[in-house]
Amino acid sequence: MKKKLIITLLSIFLSVGINQVTAQTAPNPPGNGSSGNQSSGGGAPIGGGLFILLGLGAAYGGAKGYKFLKIEKKGDVSI
C-alpha cells in the first residue's frame, strides 16, 4: 500500500513539474517586428493520430471482449 502511494505521488509530482516546464513560451528574437511574447499560432495537427489511437483502442477492446465471450461460452471461467 505504501509503495503504491509513493509511486502515485511521485508520478503526479513529475507530471505537474514537466507540465510547468513545457508550458513556458520562448521569447521572440529581437528585430522580428512584433512586440512582446506572441505565439506563432501554429501547432502540430493531432487529428489523424488521434483517430488512429482511437481505432487501435477500439480494436483492442473488441478483441478482448470477443475472447472473453468465447471463453464464457465454453464454460471455462479462468482467464
Buried (B, 14 or more C-beta within 10 A) or exposed (E): EEEEEEEEEEEEEEEEEEEEEEEEEEEBEEEEEEEEEEEEEEEEEEEEEEEEEEEEEEEEEEEEEEEEEEEEEEEEEEE
